[in-house]
């Protein structure tokens, strides 16, 4: 988190001796509440090393996109556009993966190993 604050200070040209209020004022003017939530979700879910765990960064981007587009649509900050439709499709895909029925094991697959472990 400290690295994120340092980068924000650089981006908003806040001096270290300017205090926290200078940075807070600049951020409040630049971000809406829904954009701030999306930014926080991306930073919480994104892996610190892009090269090692690229799929986590992709998942973080998808989660932030869903929160920003759907949250913005509900609050009126975003109008219905292509990215909102993409966010809704991605949300539907994530919900399908989360709640899909479990695959039925075919006969004999995996049963031998669990039975052998019990004996």
C-alpha positions as CSV (number, residue, x, y, z in Angstrom):
1,X,0.0,0.0,0.0
2,X,2.9,2.3,0.7
3,X,4.1,2.0,-2.8
4,X,0.7,2.9,-4.1
5,X,0.6,6.0,-2.0
6,X,4.1,7.0,-3.2
7,X,3.0,6.7,-6.8
8,X,-0.1,8.7,-6.2
9,X,1.9,11.5,-4.6
10,X,4.1,11.5,-7.7
11,X,1.2,11.5,-10.1
12,X,-0.6,14.3,-8.3
13,X,2.6,16.3,-7.7
14,X,2.2,16.3,-3.9
15,X,5.3,17.0,-1.9
16,X,6.2,14.9,1.1
17,X,6.1,17.9,3.4
18,X,2.7,18.9,1.9
19,X,1.0,16.5,4.3
20,X,-1.7,14.0,3.7
21,X,-4.5,16.5,3.2
22,X,-2.9,17.8,0.0
23,X,-3.0,14.3,-1.5
24,X,-6.5,13.6,-0.2
25,X,-7.8,16.8,-1.7
26,X,-6.3,16.0,-5.1
27,X,-7.6,12.4,-5.1
28,X,-11.1,13.5,-4.1
29,X,-11.1,15.9,-7.1
30,X,-9.9,13.3,-9.6
31,X,-11.8,10.2,-8.6
32,X,-15.5,9.4,-8.1
33,X,-16.5,7.1,-5.4
34,X,-17.1,4.2,-7.8
35,X,-13.8,4.8,-9.5
36,X,-12.1,4.7,-6.1
37,X,-13.8,1.3,-5.3
38,X,-12.7,-0.1,-8.6
39,X,-9.1,1.1,-8.0
40,X,-9.1,-0.5,-4.5
41,X,-10.4,-3.8,-5.8
42,X,-7.8,-3.9,-8.6
43,X,-5.0,-3.2,-6.1
44,X,-6.3,-5.8,-3.7
45,X,-6.7,-8.6,-6.2
46,X,-3.7,-7.9,-8.5
47,X,-0.5,-9.8,-7.9
48,X,2.5,-7.6,-7.3
49,X,4.6,-9.5,-9.9
50,X,2.9,-9.2,-13.3
51,X,5.3,-11.7,-15.0
52,X,4.8,-14.5,-12.5
53,X,1.0,-14.4,-12.0
54,X,-0.5,-12.8,-15.1
55,X,-3.9,-14.4,-14.7
56,X,-4.4,-12.8,-11.3
57,X,-3.9,-9.4,-12.9
58,X,-6.4,-10.3,-15.5
59,X,-8.9,-11.4,-12.9
60,X,-8.3,-8.1,-10.9
61,X,-8.9,-6.1,-14.1
62,X,-12.1,-8.0,-14.8
63,X,-13.4,-7.5,-11.2
64,X,-12.6,-3.8,-11.3
65,X,-14.3,-3.5,-14.7
66,X,-17.4,-5.2,-13.4
67,X,-17.5,-3.0,-10.2
68,X,-17.0,0.2,-12.1
69,X,-19.4,-0.4,-15.0
70,X,-22.2,-1.9,-13.0
71,X,-21.8,0.4,-10.0
72,X,-21.6,3.4,-12.3
73,X,-24.7,2.2,-14.1
74,X,-26.6,1.9,-10.8
75,X,-25.4,5.3,-9.5
76,X,-25.8,7.1,-12.8
77,X,-22.1,7.9,-13.3
78,X,-21.8,5.6,-16.4
79,X,-24.3,5.2,-19.3
80,X,-24.9,1.9,-21.0
81,X,-22.1,1.3,-23.4
82,X,-20.0,-1.5,-24.9
83,X,-17.9,-1.9,-21.7
84,X,-21.0,-2.2,-19.6
85,X,-22.2,-5.0,-21.8
86,X,-18.8,-6.7,-21.6
87,X,-18.9,-6.3,-17.8
88,X,-22.3,-7.9,-17.7
89,X,-21.2,-10.8,-19.9
90,X,-18.1,-11.3,-17.7
91,X,-20.2,-11.2,-14.6
92,X,-22.5,-13.9,-16.1
93,X,-19.5,-16.0,-16.9
94,X,-18.1,-15.7,-13.4
95,X,-21.4,-16.5,-11.9
96,X,-21.7,-19.6,-14.1
97,X,-18.3,-20.8,-13.1
98,X,-19.1,-20.2,-9.5
99,X,-22.6,-21.9,-9.4
100,X,-22.3,-24.5,-12.1
101,X,-23.2,-28.1,-11.1
102,X,-20.3,-30.3,-10.2
103,X,-19.2,-32.7,-12.9
104,X,-20.2,-36.3,-12.2
105,X,-17.4,-38.7,-11.9
106,X,-17.4,-41.4,-14.4
107,X,-17.5,-44.9,-13.2
108,X,-14.2,-46.0,-11.6
109,X,-12.4,-42.6,-12.0
110,X,-11.0,-41.5,-8.7
111,X,-12.8,-44.1,-6.6
112,X,-9.9,-46.5,-6.5
113,X,-7.5,-43.9,-5.0
114,X,-9.9,-42.8,-2.3
115,X,-10.8,-46.4,-1.4
116,X,-7.1,-47.3,-1.3
117,X,-6.5,-44.4,1.0
118,X,-9.1,-45.6,3.5
119,X,-7.6,-49.2,3.7
